[in-house]
Amino acid sequence: MTDRQPQDTNQDPLNYEQSVFQAGLHSARPPFTFQSNLWEPLAKDTLSASSWGYIHGNAGAGSTYAKNLAAFHHYSIVPRRNVPSRTDKDGNLLFSDTTTTVLGQALRFPIAMAPIGVQKIFNEAGEVASAKAAASVGVPYILSTASSTSMEDVAAANGDGKRWYQLYFPTREHDEITISLLNRAKKAGYTALFVTLDTFVLGWRPSDMDNGYNPFIHPDRIGVEIGFTDPVFRAHFKQKHGYEVDETQGTSATALSGIGAAAQEWTKIVFPGHPHSWADIAFLQEHWNGPIVLKGIQSVADARAALKAGVQGIVVSNHGGRQHDGGASTLGMLPRIVEAVGSEMDVLFDSGVRCGADVVKALALGAKCVLIGRPYAYGLALGGEDGVRHVIRAICGDLIMNMHLTGMTCIEEVNRDILVKEDDLF
């Protein structure tokens, strides 16, 4: 059993539910829907074509994405009845306990916010809004290297919240930039390093190509702000070009000068087009003194290679179907990977999670923590910080109630025994 954390009643998802019903007594309606299947179409109505194409777009014909979503329907949760509820020291009945420990840290929920870049294209408050919302609910925020806000400003917004940093690993000729990024992250209070393995180049994304939109190469700070605020990259750029990253050198909106040239140069450094090797993980271990998690693992062989490399965790993920078409569903691969390495490292999960029941199923198949991605980006589009907070609280509330109603009193009871394969029932 894990140590239990006290609940923040101001942000407790079940209190949130009750506050909505109480407001309904006075004919008030919540500003955001609780129907998780509606967040996506509502966000589409709010966003520009290019912003929508970027967040919803997938690789190729979208079959990997479709399989991610469909995979959850192959498993069903079997409830247990007449299971006594938990009680506190005074004998008061309690709902299911969702606290757990991931990467050595006590978490209020087995949930974290996945790294999503360029968030200012969804709402001008961008990553600051998401980081504030994460801290208020009590879930870790994972900052993307493709952020449109500096890691220091995101850390300030996140305050006392738990935060982890996701690295797009620069080419080895720029090791000094990588070291600078890691040092900045440590200084700003990011306690775990997530290294994305599957995005050394952007996938074949027809929706972005239809819109002619790559957010990382425009002459602005969207998606490149972490580079633009890095002293080592700035010095490198000035030495090479003779002027500062933010100096205006031309008048054309597409001119390869000034901020436009800097955006394209930074993009080539963090998306170099070709992968690193397993041997390169040792370099990160040399310069990072906290947990390292490799994100994008989809095979047992790679999971074992990650274990051999000595990292503390992996994220079983296919980038939500955004990077390659024709892939296996992440949920389908999860139990195989857990069986191979789950007793020796923390196995996290993302790709296709849309509601509390999805979280339960991923946990039951062995994930220690589930990353929420697109849904909170949709919340950001719909209502900034309040929209993100709503989505996260709604998913956490759905998780608690699902566990409570199916007889699971704590996370330790969410295991494979509570699942059946739906096809096996017929």
N, C-alpha and C positions, 0 to 999 in steps of 0.2 A: 504494500500500500504506500502511496505517496503522502508527503506532508500536505495538509490542507490549508489553503489560503483563505483569509476572510473575504467575504463578498463585498463589493462596493455597491451598496443598495441603491445609490443614485443612478447607476447605470445598469443595474441588474435587468437582464432581458425579460424576466417574468414580471417585474415591477413595471417595465415598459408596456407590456401587454395590458396590465390592469389599468395603467394610466390612460390608455387609449379607450378602454371600455368606460371608464369613469367620465372621460370627456364626452363620450357618446351619449351619456345621459342628458347632456345639454346640447345635443344635436351637432356637436363638433366632429369633424372627420380628420383623420391623420393626413398630413401633407404628402405622404408617400405610400404607395401600395405595399401590402405585406405579401402579395402574390408574386413569388420569386420568378415565375415564368413571364411576368409582365415587365420586369425591370428592363429587359433587353429591348423589346419593341418601343417602350416609352423613351429610352435613351436614343434610339434611332431617330425618333421624331425630333429630338432636341439637338442632335449633333449635325455638323456639316457633313457632306458626303465624304470628304477626305478623312475627317476624324472618325466617322463611323466605319469607313472602310478599313482604317488602321486597327481599331480595337476589335472589330468583329471578324476581320479578314483572316483567311486560313490559307495554308499551302495547297497548291494544285486545285483539285476538284473538291477538296474539303472532306475527304473520306476519313482521315485520321480524327478530325474534329467530330464528325458524326459518330464514329465508333466510340470515342470517349464518352459521349452523352448516352449512347445506347447501352453501354456496358453496365451501367448502374441498374438497368431494368432486368438484367439476367439474374440478379440476386434479390431475394426478398427477406425481410426481417420477420422472424417468428417470435411473437410475444410470449412472455411467461406471466402467469396470473397468480394472484394472492401472494405476491412477494412483499414482505413488510418494507415500508419506507425507512430511510435513515432517520435517526433522531439526534438532536444535539444533547449536550450534557444535562439539560433540564427536561429532557424527554419530549421536546417539541418535534413534530414530524417535519421532515425536510424533503425537498425535491432532490433529484439525482445530482451527484457531485461530479462536476466536469473537470476538476483540477487534475493536473498531471505534471510530469517532469520531462522536459525535452532539452537535449544538449546541456544537461546539468542545471537547467533553470526551471523553477517552479512556474507553471503557467495556469492561469485561471480557466482557460479553455484549451482543448487540443487543436487550436486553430491559429494560424498566422496569416498576415496579408502578404500575398505573393508580390514579388518585385514587378512593377509595371512602370515603364518609362513614359516619357513625354506627356505627363499628366495635365499639363497646362493646355493641351489641345482639347481636353474634355471640360475643363473649368479653369478659369484664370487663377484660382487659388491653388490648383495643382497638388503637388506632393505635400505641401504644408497642411492642407485640409485633411488629407488622408492620414498623415502622421498624427495630427491632433485627435482625429476620430479614433484611431487605433489605441492611443494612450487612454482615452476616456473610457473605452470599453474594457481595456486590459488585455489586448492581444498584441503580439509582436508585430512590428512594422519592418518589412524588408525593403530597403532602399535600392533601387536599380541604378547601375552605372549610367543608364540612359535617362536619368532624371532631368527634368527641366528646372530643378531647384538645387542649390548646392547642398552637399551633405551636412554642412554646418548649420544651415538654416532649417533643414529638416530635423536635425537633432534638437535644435532649440524649440521647434514646434512640438516635438514628441516629448520633451521635458523628462519626467521620471519614467516614461514608458520603456518597455523593452524594444530594442531595435537591433537589427542585423543588417549587414551590408552585402549586396550582391555584386560580384565583380564580373565584368566582361574583360577577360585577361588580355592585356596588351601584348603585342608581339615582343619576343625576348630581346630584340634590339632596343626596346624601351623599358628595360627593367627598372630604370631609375624613376620612371613615371608610375609603374606598378607599386614600387616601394612607397612613393609619395602618397598614392591613394590609400594604401593600407595604413600608413601612419596617420593620415588625416582621419580615417574611419575609427581607429583606436582612440585617438585623442577626443573624438566627438561622441564616444560612448557606444559605438556599435560593437557588440560582444561576440558575434559569430560571423564567419565569412562564408558566403554562398558563392560558389564558382560555377557559372553556367557553361556547360560543355557543348551545347547543341546550337549555339548561335554565334559562331565565328564569322558567319556571313548571313545576311537576311535571306530567308527562304523565298521560294517562288510564290509570290502572293498576288494573284490576279486582281484582287480588289484594289490594292495599292497601285498596281500598274495601270489599271483602268482610269484611276484618278491622277496618274502621273505624280504620285505623292510618296516621297521618302522624307520623313520629318527631320532626318539627321543631316541633310546636306543643304538645307535652306539657310540663307544668311540671317539667322537669328540664333537665339540661345536655347531653343527647344531641343531637348534630348542630348545637349552637349554641355550643359552648364557645369557639370562636375569637372569636365576637362578645362573649361574656360576659367574656373576658379582654382585650378591646380597650379601652384607656383612653378613646378618643374616643367609642365607642359608649356606654360606661358613663356618661360625662359627659352625653352627649345624652339618655340615658334618665332620668338623675336630674333634669336640668333640666326635662324634659317632665312627669315624674310625681311628683317631689318625694321619691323614695326610691331606694335603690340596687337594682341588678339582683338581688342575692341576698337582699334583705330579704323576710321573710315578711309578707304583708299580708292574708292570708285563710286560712281553714281548709279550704276545699273543694279537692279534688285537681284540679278543673277550673276553679277561680276565675281570672278574668283579672286577677290581681294578683300582685305580686312576680315570682317567677321565671317563672310562666306567662305574664304579660303581656310580660316581656322576651323570652321565646322566640318569641312570636308577632310581636312587633315586629321582632326581628332577621330572622326568616324573611321578612317582607314587604320588608325592605331588600335582601336578597340574592336573593330570588325574587320580583321585583316584578310579574310577570305579563306584561310586554311587553319586547321586545328593545331592545338598544342599536343604534346606527348604526355604519357603517364609520368615520365621522368620530371616533367616541369612542375608537378605538384610539390616536389621537394623544395623548390624555390619559394613557393608560397608558405610552406611550413617553416622555413627559415625566417620569414619576415612577419609572421602572424602568430601570436601567442595564445589564441583562443581556438574554439572549435572550428573546423573546416568542413563544409558540406558541399558535395558535388551534385549539381542540379542537371537533370537531363538523362539520368540512367534509365534504360529501357530493357536491359538484358541481364541475365544472371551472370554472364561472363564479365560484363563491365562492373556489376556490383561486387563481384569477387576481386576484380582489379582495384576497385576503390578501397576495399578492405585491406588488401595487400599494401596499398599506398599509405595506409596509416591515417586516413581521415576519420572524423568522428561521425559522419552521417552522409546520407545521400537523399536526393529528392527523386523519387520515381516519377518521371514527367516526360511528356513529349511536347512541351511548350504550348499546350492547349491545342495542338494540331496546326500551329502557325508555321512550323519549320519544314516538315516534310510530309508528303502525301502518301497514302497507302500504308500507313503505319499501324501497328497493333494498338489497341486501347490500353491506356495506362492502368486502368483498374484490372484489366485482364492479366497484365504482367505482374501486378503487385504481389499476389500470394507466392508466386514462384521466387521472386526476389527476396521476400521476407523469409521464406524457408531456407534460402541459401545463406543469408547474412544477418537476418533480423535479430538474432541473439547476440551479435557482436558489435553492432553499431545502430544508431538511430536511423530508422527508415521513415522519411517524410513523403508526402504524396501531393501531387496536384494534377490538374487537367480534367475538366468536365464537371467539377463540383458546382452545384447550383442550389442546394437546400440542405437542411439539417439531416434528412435521411441519407443523403449522399455521404455526409461526413461520417455517420454511423457505419455505413457499409465499408468505407475505406479504413476506418479504425478496426472494424471487425476482421478485416483481411490483413491486419498487421501493421498499418501505419501508426506511428507515434504522434504525428501531427499532420494536419491537412491545411494546405495553402488555398486561400480564396483569391481568385484573380478577377476575371471579367465582371462578376457581379458587383464588386465594390467600385470598379471603374464606371459602371452604369449608374451607381448611386452618386458618384462624383459628378457625372453629367447632369443628373436630375436635381441635385441640390447641394453641391459643394460638401463642406464638412458635415452638415446635417444629413445629407443623402448617404454619405459613406457610413456614418454612424448608424443610420437606420438599417442599412443592409447588413452590417456586421451584427448588430443586436438582434435583428430578425433571424439570421442564420443560427446564432447562438441560442436564442429562445426556442427555435424549432428543434435544435439538437437536444436541449434539456427536456423538452416536453416529449420528444420521441423516446428518449431513454426512460423517462418516468413512466410513460404509458405502456412500455413493453417490458417493464420489470428489471431494468438495469439500473442499479443504485449508484454505480461509480464506473469510471472509465475502465478499470480492471475487468469488469464483467462484459465489456464490449469485445467479444471474441468470435471466432468462427462458429461456435456452437449456436449463435443466434441467427445464422444465415442459412438459407437453402437456395439452391439454384432453381429458378422458376421452371426451367425446362424439365427438370427431374420430377416435377409434380404431375406430369401428364404422360 
